Amino acid sequence: WRSTAAGTTDQTWPKNGSVAPYCVRLTRSGNTFTGQVSPDGNAWTAIESQTISMTANTYAGLAVCSHDGTALCTATFSEVSMD
């Protein structure tokens, strides 16, 4: 997330390493976004919530970032859904 437009990015989990093969879920309630993880897609654990002021309509997408300007990063996304 970015706490300000065009600001630096931050992350909650994992601070280092890979989430594979974890399932990840992001839910929104008003301006509160909650990240959750699951090793099997059934038992979910909330890892953090952030409140970010946004308009009612927002764009969503998938991204991957190494958080290191000298390193590339790749990821494979599967079983993606949006409700």
CORDA-V471882 format. One record per pair of residues at least 24 apart in sequence whose ideal C-beta (glycine too) atoms are under 10 Angstrom apart, sorted by the first residue. I is the first residue (numbers start at 0). J is the second residue. D is the distance in whole Angstrom. If there is no record, write none. Layout:
# CORDA-V471882
i=<I,I>
j=<J,J>
d=<D,D>
This chain:
# CORDA-V471882
i=<0,0,0,0,0,0,1,2,2,2,3,7,8,8,8,9,9,10,10,10,10,11,11,11,11,11,12,12,12,12,13,14,15,17,18,19,19,20,22,22,23,23,24,25,25,26,27,27,27,27,29,29,30,40>
j=<25,32,34,47,49,51,51,49,50,51,51,66,62,64,66,49,66,34,47,64,66,36,46,47,48,49,36,44,46,47,46,66,66,74,74,74,75,77,77,78,61,76,80,59,81,82,51,53,57,59,53,55,54,78>
d=<10,7,9,10,6,6,8,8,10,7,10,10,10,6,7,9,9,9,9,8,7,10,6,4,9,8,7,10,5,7,9,9,9,9,9,8,8,10,10,8,10,10,10,8,10,9,9,8,8,9,9,10,10,8>
